[in-house]
Amino acid sequence: MATIMKQPQEVHLMDPISPNPYPGCDVCAALVREWIDLTEPASPLFDVERAHRIVDEVRDHRSQDEVAAPAL
């Protein structure tokens, strides 16, 4: 009986979650663009840790925006 060996799959232990920007906010949009660069493995800016900080920053900024104007 032959044993079939499977190739190991790449695992990212810190897959960044997606930011949830406030609709129409220029600051949130800029942060999301930065997050996209940071989460693209082929990008020279690739940095998962910084991407997590961006998600936190978007979340904090969004809550400030929602206080000023409730979410759509």
C-alpha positions as CSV (number, residue, x, y, z in Angstrom):
1,M,0.0,0.0,0.0
2,A,1.5,3.3,-1.1
3,T,1.6,6.3,1.2
4,I,0.7,9.6,-0.4
5,M,2.5,12.6,1.1
6,K,0.8,15.9,0.8
7,Q,2.7,19.1,0.5
8,P,2.5,21.3,3.6
9,Q,0.3,24.4,3.2
10,E,1.4,27.8,4.2
11,V,-0.1,29.0,7.4
12,H,-0.3,32.6,8.6
13,L,-0.8,32.6,12.4
14,M,-1.7,36.3,12.4
15,D,-4.0,36.7,9.4
16,P,-5.1,40.3,9.6
17,I,-8.8,40.9,9.8
18,S,-10.3,43.4,7.4
19,P,-10.9,47.0,8.6
20,N,-14.4,48.3,8.6
21,P,-14.1,51.9,7.5
22,Y,-16.8,54.6,8.1
23,P,-18.6,55.3,4.8
24,G,-17.4,58.4,3.1
25,C,-14.5,59.1,5.6
26,D,-11.3,60.1,3.8
27,V,-9.2,59.2,6.8
28,C,-10.6,55.7,7.0
29,A,-10.2,55.3,3.2
30,A,-6.5,56.3,3.4
31,L,-6.0,53.8,6.3
32,V,-7.6,51.0,4.3
33,R,-5.4,51.8,1.3
34,E,-2.4,51.5,3.6
35,W,-3.8,48.2,5.1
36,I,-4.1,46.8,1.6
37,D,-0.4,47.5,0.9
38,L,0.6,46.0,4.3
39,T,-1.3,42.8,3.8
40,E,-0.2,42.0,0.2
41,P,2.7,39.4,0.6
42,A,4.3,40.6,-2.6
43,S,4.4,44.2,-1.4
44,P,7.7,45.6,-0.1
45,L,5.6,47.2,2.6
46,F,4.2,43.8,3.8
47,D,3.9,43.9,7.6
48,V,1.2,41.9,9.3
49,E,1.8,43.5,12.7
50,R,1.4,47.0,11.3
51,A,-1.8,45.8,9.4
52,H,-3.3,44.8,12.8
53,R,-2.5,48.2,14.2
54,I,-4.2,49.8,11.1
55,V,-7.4,47.7,11.8
56,D,-7.4,49.0,15.4
57,E,-6.8,52.6,14.2
58,V,-9.7,52.3,11.7
59,R,-12.0,50.9,14.5
60,D,-11.1,53.7,16.8
61,H,-11.5,56.4,14.2
62,R,-14.8,54.9,13.0
63,S,-16.2,55.1,16.6
64,Q,-15.3,58.8,16.7
65,D,-17.1,59.3,13.4
66,E,-20.1,57.4,14.6
67,V,-20.4,59.7,17.7
68,A,-20.3,62.7,15.4
69,A,-22.7,61.3,12.8
70,P,-24.5,57.9,13.3
71,A,-23.6,55.2,10.8
72,L,-25.5,55.0,7.6
